[in-house]
C-alpha cells in the first residue's frame, strides 16, 4: 500500500498545480508609464492587460532597474534622487492567491527641474 499513498499524494499535487496554472494571471500588454520624466512631476503606471481577471494589483517602482524602497503606489512624484536615471514599474497581478509580474519599459532619463 505505500505505493498507493505516494500516487494519491502525487495526484493531489498535480491537481493543485493545474488549478494554480488555470488561475495564474498572464500579462498580454505590459504596464506603461505616463507623465513627464522631470524632477517634481508625477509618473503613473498602468496595470497593463492580463488574462484570468486579476482581483488585485501591486506596484513597485524601479530606478535604473533597482527597486525603490517604499515606492509601491501606482504613481510616483519624481525626486532629486531620480534625476539622471530611467524609471520603470513592476506590476504584480494576483488572482485567487496566484501571482505573476510584468515590468514596463523604462522612461527617458529623468531630468532636473
Secondary structure by P-SEA (a helix, b strand, c coil): caaaaaaaaaaaaaaaaaaaaaabbbbcccccccccccccbbbbbccccccccccbbbbbbbccccccccccccccccccccccbbbbbbbbbbccccccccccccccccccc
